[in-house]
Amino acid sequence: MQIALGAPVLIETDKTNPLEIAKEEFERGVIPITVRRRRESFVWLERYDMF
């Protein structure tokens, strides 16, 4: 949503869809993000190397 509203893109890409750009940023590990879980059964992100 932030990219769609004009936030700067953190990578160089040919993609124009904000969701695809955000996915690529996440996959490359350039998004500073902290994930907190309230329950063990709830998994919001599956990128465990960031925890």
C-alpha positions as CSV (number, residue, x, y, z in Angstrom):
1,M,0.0,0.0,0.0
2,Q,2.8,2.4,0.8
3,I,4.4,1.9,-2.6
4,A,1.0,2.5,-4.3
5,L,0.7,5.8,-2.3
6,G,4.1,7.0,-3.5
7,A,6.7,5.6,-1.1
8,P,10.1,5.2,-2.6
9,V,11.0,1.8,-4.0
10,L,14.1,0.2,-2.3
11,I,15.2,-1.8,-5.4
12,E,15.6,-1.4,-9.1
13,T,13.0,-3.4,-10.9
14,D,11.0,-3.4,-14.2
15,K,7.8,-4.3,-12.4
16,T,5.0,-1.7,-12.1
17,N,2.5,-3.5,-9.9
18,P,3.1,-2.2,-6.3
19,L,2.3,-5.7,-4.8
20,E,4.8,-7.4,-7.0
21,I,7.4,-4.7,-6.2
22,A,6.8,-5.2,-2.4
23,K,7.1,-9.0,-2.8
24,E,10.4,-8.6,-4.6
25,E,11.7,-6.2,-1.9
26,F,10.7,-8.7,0.8
27,E,12.3,-11.6,-1.1
28,R,15.6,-9.7,-1.5
29,G,15.6,-8.9,2.2
30,V,15.7,-5.1,1.9
31,I,12.6,-4.3,3.9
32,P,13.4,-3.6,7.6
33,I,10.6,-5.5,9.3
34,T,9.8,-6.9,12.7
35,V,7.2,-9.6,13.1
36,R,5.6,-10.3,16.5
37,R,3.4,-13.3,17.0
38,R,0.6,-13.6,19.6
39,R,0.0,-17.3,19.2
40,E,2.1,-20.2,18.0
41,S,-0.5,-21.3,15.5
42,F,-0.5,-18.0,13.7
43,V,2.2,-17.6,11.1
44,W,2.2,-14.2,9.4
45,L,5.5,-14.5,7.5
46,E,7.4,-17.5,6.5
47,R,10.8,-15.9,6.3
48,Y,12.4,-17.3,9.4
49,D,15.9,-16.1,8.8
50,M,14.7,-12.5,9.7
51,F,13.8,-13.4,13.3
